[in-house]
């Protein structure tokens, strides 16, 4: 979620650098996106991520602490698109519980 915070705060596109851009087309494009960088899977290089401005409100909802808590996302989970695998109501756990119940039921009969 740190990468999103950096993008939202224009860390990678500071206003003073944008002002020096001469090409009007580039200025328009810069105004249409937020720029984030995240580490690539299994690597140490950064991958650029363009987030369209019309997704900003959705990103704010996905990163909202209260929303994440209500959705069962662990507080230690730092990913914007968080998995809830370690929560007690994740589908994997529910299936395990159902399978255990089924096995016990079959053993009783």
Secondary structure as UniProt FT lines:
FT   HELIX           2..8
FT   TURN            9..10
FT   HELIX           15..19
FT   HELIX           24..32
FT   STRAND          33..39
FT   TURN            41..42
FT   STRAND          46..52
FT   HELIX           53..55
FT   HELIX           56..62
FT   HELIX           65..70
FT   TURN            71..72
FT   TURN            75..76
FT   TURN            85..86
FT   TURN            88..89
FT   HELIX           91..108
//
